[in-house]
């Protein structure tokens, strides 16, 4: 499933939480873990004290990388470590392309202040632009890998179809049960004849879509459950996670509601901000 996994770290608590997941994923898939620290040349302080700051940043980065890589090696994981100067998100994306990375594992900014409601800017840019899937780990997550239950949210879009394939692959590799869920958003039309007709038509389409998903998963040898829920998409998926003991959510970065390809799909973005479990995002192929 995954051969080369990248774990970018800045030594923060959020990154430390993600490291445990990165090690577990690499171990489960017998993958090589790349531990990367980017010495940020975008920081204004570099200009004030010139090259000495670069040396300090690299020295700090080497300490952080050495500690993380040592933890991975003690767990029996093949590990590559590196410290590179550059802009963090651009350097990470270039590393993904140049090293054939199959999966990126990153933490988000956490805590109980305003940072909790936003993704870290570097993580957000990597999710938007990475050619490889990105697994975002919330700082408070205590879910272990491999997962027992994996949720794929689907709306029939190209992005969700790609996410379904990723979820099936994880289920086949780990033995997890796959939950494929479609959420029908509450209509603003009211309870008139037209809205009831639209709701019935949407339900019929979703049933057909989930039947195809079930067949696809079963063909891959994966146990699967399907459901049609109603309500706000993000809230409903988070409730499903809690009610069914889901350990991992897989979503596409572009769905029907995420039309602007310069931005994350709103559902994906909000799930990453609010989910209590790791969220794996995968981009639909560019047109």
Rosetta blueprint (number, residue, H / E / L):
1 X L
2 X L
3 X L
4 X E
5 X E
6 X E
7 X E
8 X E
9 X L
10 X L
11 X L
12 X L
13 X H
14 X H
15 X H
16 X H
17 X H
18 X H
19 X H
20 X H
21 X H
22 X H
23 X H
24 X H
25 X H
26 X H
27 X H
28 X H
29 X L
30 X L
31 X L
32 X E
33 X E
34 X E
35 X E
36 X E
37 X E
38 X E
39 X E
40 X E
41 X L
42 X L
43 X L
44 X L
45 X H
46 X H
47 X H
48 X H
49 X H
50 X L
51 X H
52 X H
53 X H
54 X H
55 X H
56 X H
57 X H
58 X H
59 X H
60 X H
61 X H
62 X H
63 X H
64 X H
65 X H
66 X H
67 X H
68 X H
69 X H
70 X H
71 X H
72 X H
73 X H
74 X H
75 X L
76 X L
77 X L
78 X L
79 X E
80 X E
81 X E
82 X E
83 X E
84 X E
85 X E
86 X E
87 X L
88 X H
89 X H
90 X H
91 X H
92 X H
93 X H
94 X H
95 X H
96 X H
97 X H
98 X H
99 X H
100 X L
101 X L
102 X L
103 X E
104 X E
105 X E
106 X E
107 X E
108 X L
109 X L
110 X L
111 X L
112 X L
113 X L
114 X H
115 X H
116 X H
117 X H
118 X L
119 X L
120 X L
121 X H
122 X H
123 X H
124 X H
125 X H
126 X H
127 X H
128 X H
129 X H
130 X L
131 X L
132 X L
133 X E
134 X E
135 X E
136 X E
137 X E
138 X L
139 X L
140 X L
141 X L
142 X L
143 X L
144 X L
145 X L
146 X L
147 X L
148 X L
149 X E
150 X E
151 X E
152 X E
153 X E
154 X L
155 X L
156 X L
157 X L
158 X H
159 X H
160 X H
161 X H
162 X H
163 X H
164 X H
165 X H
166 X H
167 X H
168 X H
169 X H
170 X H
171 X H
172 X H
173 X H
174 X H
175 X L
176 X L
177 X E
178 X E
179 X E
180 X E
181 X E
182 X E
183 X E
184 X E
185 X L
186 X L
187 X L
188 X L
189 X L
190 X L
191 X L
192 X L
193 X H
194 X H
195 X H
196 X H
197 X H
198 X H
199 X H
200 X H
201 X H
202 X H
203 X H
204 X H
205 X H
206 X H
207 X H
208 X H
209 X H
210 X H
211 X H
212 X H
213 X H
214 X H
215 X H
216 X H
217 X H
218 X H
219 X H
220 X L
221 X L
222 X L
223 X L
224 X E
225 X E
226 X E
227 X E
228 X E
229 X E
230 X E
231 X L
232 X L
233 X H
234 X H
235 X H
236 X H
237 X H
238 X H
239 X H
240 X H
241 X H
242 X H
243 X H
244 X H
245 X L
246 X L
247 X L
248 X E
249 X E
250 X E
251 X E
252 X E
253 X L
254 X L
255 X L
256 X L
257 X L
258 X L
259 X L
260 X L
261 X L
262 X L
263 X L
264 X L
265 X L
266 X H
267 X H
268 X H
269 X H
270 X H
271 X H
272 X H
273 X H
274 X H
275 X L
276 X L
277 X L
278 X E
279 X E
280 X E
281 X E
282 X E
283 X L
284 X L
285 X L
286 X L
287 X L
